[in-house]
């Protein structure tokens, strides 16, 4: 029998309040007749532990940060993947009622640094302006007064293929790249983390942004388990789920009837909000909530009806003109922009709204602008929002890794990884009808768990995952309205940018408190629905 070495030499680093340990090589035993390699028992994964103090809402909090790997395995114990996470745990006597919140971003292919550094973690990025910041250094890192560490311990999860997380042993990265596969691997990580930290009886919360909203909707099923789905019973339930930049429509199967009409109606509401932010509508005398509600009602009724009748050729010319003029009043664009189809694709809207100034607005946040001329047409780097705030977030995160958390890794941190991952992502699912919305999974979870509370947070100026689309998909799944709270913020896809972080974090605090107080022991499920 011969040995194959799959790693670098062990590294041990210790200094001050930080302790870092890296694993020695993982070895594979390969039999002489070339049977499949069998992974030997792995050494302890890498771990970096540091001590800190912060102040949140006037309260001093001492906490321990553990940044490190957790090995995922097959049922027989063979290691297949390594998830790198960042756990912030309040120091002091153990409180059995203290919640733990598992946080992740989306993509698929994104690490968790955006929520980590934007609003949830105890440290946050400092940009020179909240909106339209400079994208060149210097950038800062500071204590985050809006962090949720005062109400819950926080665990930031980077799925396999993102951050420092990777396949190991006999595992392949593509084994984790799919809707069900991703949910299963994150559920296994949560299960392992609860065991390693003695937190099985703690109240539990999930927070997911963008594709992370899909993962958060699926995780209750994966955490519970069953004989036909995943084939294991984990038996884990959660108290609450927070969705940001919600996008729960199915990505497989044929287009649904009226899908294009519904999408156009959703887009119109967000386009109008962006136009209002730039002072381009004929309704600037109205507050944003009042204006948004008016556009929402129009889009869901007269506008959708007009689109159907226009497609069928039964929309009269006078009525058509009236609809066009009303849309123009909402978006600030000339009526000619809507003469052909009554609607305008979001990309076209983003280029036309401020065309007289030579500017395009951001799809991820319509408040942000860049010159239209000279664009490289890269959907992220050339987006006026992503192109401006991504460099600051990435730089601040790496500085925090080095200076605060004492993390030293030999491989780069993948903030967002598209290469290979997107092309190999499996959208088909097991035990689910083709084309089923991910919102149905959330409805199933709420049927199983009569105390599960959900907060759906959206940015008014998000042209990618609009508030209207979130409401529509959840309404179609018939979620119990008394346990779902909708909140919109005058912000974009990363809805905590632009002086909205405090309001969002307070809404999450409210969800945590009403989900934990009484803890559902004999109490009736409650909640609220706000717009």
N, C-alpha and C positions, 0 to 999 in steps of 0.2 A: 504494500500500500504506500502511495506517495502523498506528499502534502503540497497544497497550493496556498500561497499567502495572499490575502486580499486587503491588506492595509499597510499603514506606515507604522514606524516604531512608536512605542508608548511615550506619551509626554505627560509629565507631572509638573504643575506650576502652582506654587502657593505663595501668597504675599498679602500682608495686612489682613483685611477682613474678607479677602476673596480666596476661595479654594477652587482650583481647576484640576480636573482629572480627565485624561483622554484614554480611550480604550487601546489595548494592544491589538495586534492583528487578529482578525477573524480567520480561522483556518478551515479549509474544506478537506475532508477525508475522501479521497477518490480511490475506488476499488480497482484492482488490476483488470477486471473485465469491463471497465468503463461504465459501470452503473452510474446513475445520477449521483452527484456529490451529496454528502450528508454533512450538514453544518455542525461543527463542534460547538459546545456551550460557549456563548460569547462572554467576554469580560464585561465589567460594568461600563455602560455607555458614558460618554463625556458629560461632565457636569461642572458648572461654574456657579458658586454660591456667594452672594454678597449681602451685606447688611446696610439698611438705609433708614432715613427719617424724612418725613414730609408733613405738610400741613394742608388739610382739605376741609373746606367749610369751617375754618377756625379750630379744627381738631388736629393735634399733633399725633402722628401715626408712625410707629416703628414697624418696619416690615423686612422680610427676607425675600430676596429674589433668587430663584433657581433657574438658570438657563442651561438647557441640556437636552440630551437625546433620550428617547424611549424606543426600545426595540419592539416592533410588531412581529408576530410569529404566526405560523400555521397552528392548527389544533394540536399537532404533535410537538410543538415547541421549536420548530425550525425557523430561525430569523429570516425575515423577508424584507423588512423596511425599517427605517429609522425616522421618527418624527421629532423634530427639534421644537421645543416649546419654551415659553418664558412665563414662569409662575411667580406672582407677587402675593405673598401670604403675610397677613398681619401678625406681628409678634404678640406674645402674651399667653395667658391661659387659654386652652382650647374652648371655644364656644360651640357647642353642638348645633346651635341654630344659625351660625354664621354661614351665609351663602357662598357658593363658588360659582363664578361665571366663566364659561368657555367662549373665547372670542376668536373669530376668523374673518378674513376678507374673502374675495371671490375669484374672479377670472372667468373660467377656471385657469389656474396658473399663477395666482397672486398669493404672496405671503401676507402676514397679518400686520405689517408695519404701519399701515395707514390708520387703522383704528388704534393701534398701539401708541403711535406718536401724535395722533390727531385729537383724541378726546378721552380715551378710556384709561390708558396707562398713567402711572404717577409722574412721568416725565413727558414733555411734549416739545415739538418743533417750534421754533420762534422764527417767523418770517418778518420782513420789514413792513409788510402790509397784510391785512387779513384778506383782501381781494386784490387781484392783479399784482402780486408781489414780484420783486426781482427774482430771477432764476439763477443768479450768480452769487457766489459767496461774498461776504460771510453770512452763515446761517447760525442760529443759536439753538441751545437746548436749555429748558428751564423746568422747574417744578410745575406740575399741572394742577391748578386749583379746582378743576372740574373732574378730576379722576374719580372713578367709581370704587376706589380701594376703601373708602370709608364705609361702604355698605356691603362689599363682597370681596373675597379673594379673587384674583384675576389670573386666568391661564390663557395665553395667546398661542394659538396652534398654527403651525405652518405645515400644510399637507405635503405628502411625498412629491418631490419635484419642485418644491418652492423653498425659499429660505435656505437653511442648511439641511433640510430633510431630503432623504434619498432612499433608493432601494439598496438593500444589503443582502449578503449571503446568496441564496438561490433566487431571491426576488428580482423582478424586472420592473423598471419604472412604469411601464405600460400596464402592469398588473393592478396599479392603483388609479389609473386614469380612466375614469368612467363614473357615471352618476351613482350607481350602486356601489362600485368598488371604493370610491372616495368616501361615501357615507360609512361604509363598513370599516375602513381603516381609521377614520376619525373616531368612530364609536369605540373601536378597540383601544385607541389611545386613551379616551376618557375613562374607560373601564379600568385600564392599567393605572392611570393617574389616581383615581379614587382609591384603589387598593394600596398603592405605594404611599399615599398620604393620609390614609385612614379617614376618608371623607365620604363614605358611602351614605351616611345618614344626613349629610348636609343638604340644605335646599340648593337646587341646581338651576342654572340659567344658561341659555345659549344666545349668542349675538352674532349675526352674520350680515355682511354687507355685499350687495350686488349678487354674484353667483353664490356668495355666502348665504343669501336668503334661501336659495334652493337647498343648500346643505343643511341649514337650520330647520327647514320644513321636513326634510327626510330623516334627520337624525333621531327624532323620537321613535320612528319605526325601527331603525337600526339599533338603537339603544335598548329597546324592548326585546327585539328579536322574535324568533318563531320558527316552527319546523319548515315552512315553505319559503321564508325569506331569510337568507343567510344561514339558516340551519342551526342557530344557537339561540339560547334564551339568556340574554343579559339581564333582563328585568330591571332596567334603569328608567325612571321617569324624571321629568323636569318640571319645575314650577312655572317657568316663564320663558318666552322667546322674544327676542328683539330683532326685527327685520329692518334693514336700511337699504335704500336703493333697490327696492323689491322687484324681482323679475321672476315670476313663477309660471309663465306659460311654457308649455311643452316645446321641446326642440325637435321632436321626431314626429313622424306621421304626416299625412297630407294637411294642407292649410284648412282651417275651419271655415265654414260659411261665414261671410261677413267679417272675416278677420281683418281685411284691409280697411274696411269702414271703421271698425272699432279702433284700429291703430291710428287712423287719421283723426278720429275724435279725441283720443288720448293726447296725440301730438299737439292738436290745436290748443288745448288748455295750457300746456307747458309753454308753447310759443307765445301765447298771449301774456303769460306771466313775465317772460323774458322781455317782451316788448314794453310792458309796464315798467320794468326795472330800468329801462333805458329812456323812459319818458316819451315813448312813441305812440301810445294808444290815444284814442279819443275819450278815455275814461280815467285820466290821471287824477281827477278830483276824488275818486273812490279809493278806499284803502285796499291793499292787496287782498286780504281775505274776502272782502265784499265783491271786488272785481272777479276774483278767482271763482267764487261760488256762482256768479252770473254766467261766466263762460262755461263752467262745468254743466250747468243746466241746459244751456243752448247746445253745447256739443253733443250731449246725450240724447237730445230730443230733435229739435229742428234740423241741426246739422247732419246727424246720421240719416234722418228721413230724406233730406235733400240729396245726400250722396246716393242713396238707393234709387230714388226716383230719377236722378240725373243719369245713372248707369242704365236704367231701363228706358230712358228717353221720354219720361212722362212729367218731367219738371218744366213748368211753364216759364217763359222768358222773363216775365215780370217778377215772378217769385224767385227765379234764379238770381236776378239782379239784386233783389232785396237781400238774399242770403250773402251774396258776394260783398255787398256794401257793409253788412254787419261784420263779416269776417275781417274785412279791411279795417274797420274801426277798432277791432280787438287787437290786431297784430301790427297796425301801423304801416303795412305794406300797401301799395296801390292796388286798386281793384283788378288791374290787368294781370297781376300775379296769380289770380284765381279764376280767370276767365275760362281756362281750358278744363280744369278738373275739379274746381271748387276747393282743392286742397294743395298743400305744398309740402314736399318732403323736408324733413328736419334739416338735412344738409344744405338744401337750397335756402331755407329760411335763415340759417346761420350766416350764410354769405350775403343775403340780400338786406337784412334788417338795417345794418349800418353801412351799406354800400356807398352812401353819399360821403362817408368819412374814410372810405377805403379800408374798413375793418370787417373782420368776421368775429362772431361770438362763439364761445365755447359750447360744445355739445354737453360736456360733463358739468358745466356750470355756465349758464348764459350771461352771467355778469362779467366774465372775463373776455378780453378782446386781444387780438393780434392783427397786424396788417394782413390783408388778403393776398396781396402781391408777394411772390417769392415763396409761397407755401410748398413744402416738399410732398404734401398730400399723404403724409404718414398719419394714420388715424389717431395715434396717441401723442407722439412727439410734437406734431403740428397742431394738436388741439389747443386752443388758447388757454384752457384751464389746466389740463394735464401738463402741458409744456411749461407752465409757470410754477406749479407747486411741487411737482415730482422731484426735481433736484434738491430742494430744501428738505423734503421728507427723507429722502434716501441718505443725504449727507448727515443730517441730524441723528438718524438712527444708527449709522455706523459710528459716529462719534460717541454716542451713548454706549454702544456695545463695548468700545475700547475703554472709555474713561470711567463709566459708572458700573457696568456689569462685568468688566474684566474678561470679556469673551475673546478668545484667540483661536481662530479656526484656520486650517490650511486651505479651505475651499471658499469660493466667493458666496456671498449671500444673494440668492435669487429673489429680488423684489417682485418682479413679475416675469414669468418664463412662458413664452409662447412656443418657442421652437420645439418641435417634436410633440409636445404635450397636446396642443390643440388639434393637430391632425390625427392623433391617435385616441382622442377622447371618445368614449363610448356613451352615446346618448340613449341607446336602447336599454330597456329595463326589464327586470324579472318580475313576474307576478303582477304586472300592471298593464292595463290596456294601452295600446299604441296611441299616442297623442294625449294621454291624460295629463292634466295640469298638475304641477307640483303642489298647488294649493289644495288639491284633494288629499294629498298626504298629510297636510297640516290639519285639514278637517277630520281625518281619521284619528290623528293624534288627540285632537280635542274631544272627540267622541269617547276615546279610551280613557282619557284623563280629564275628568269633569272639573278640575281646578286649574287647568293650564290657562295662563294669561298670555296674551300676545300684544305687543306694541309694534305698530307698523309706522315707521318714521320715513318721511320723504322730504325732498328738497323741491320747492316750487320752481326753481330755475334749472332743474335736471331735465335735459332734453333726451336722455338715454333711457332712464328708468323713471317714467313719469308718475306722479302721485295718482293720476287718473287710472293708469294701467294697473297699479297696485290694488286700488279699490275694486276695479272691475273684476280682476282675477279672483280676489278673495270673496267678492259677492257671489260670483258664479259657483263657488265651492260651498256656499251656504255655511260659512263658519258661524258659530254662535255669537251674535252681535254683542251680547252683554259681557263677553270676555275678550273682545278685540277693541283696542284703542288706536285710532288713526290720528297721527300728528304730522302737520306740515310745517316746514321751517323756511324762512326766506334765505335759502341757500341752494346749493347744487347737489350733485351726486354724493360728494363728501359733505353731508349736510351740516357738519359741525364747523365748517369754515365760514368766517364772516360774522363773528360775534354771536353765534348761535350755539356754541358748545355748552354754555351753562344751562340754557333752556333744555337742550336735549338730555344732558346728564341728569337734570332734575326730573325729567319725565321718566327716565330709566329708574331713578331712585324710587319714584312713586310706584312704579310697577313692582319693583323688588319688595317694597314694604307691604303693599296690599296682597302680594302673592305669598308672603312668608308669615305675616301676622295671622295667627290662628292656624296657619299651615294646613287648612282644609280639613282639620280633624273634627268632623261633624258639622262644619259650617257650610252654608250654601255657596256655590260659586258666584263670584261677583265680578265687577269690572265696570268699565265705561267705554263709551264710544264718542270720541270728540273729533271735531273737524275744525 
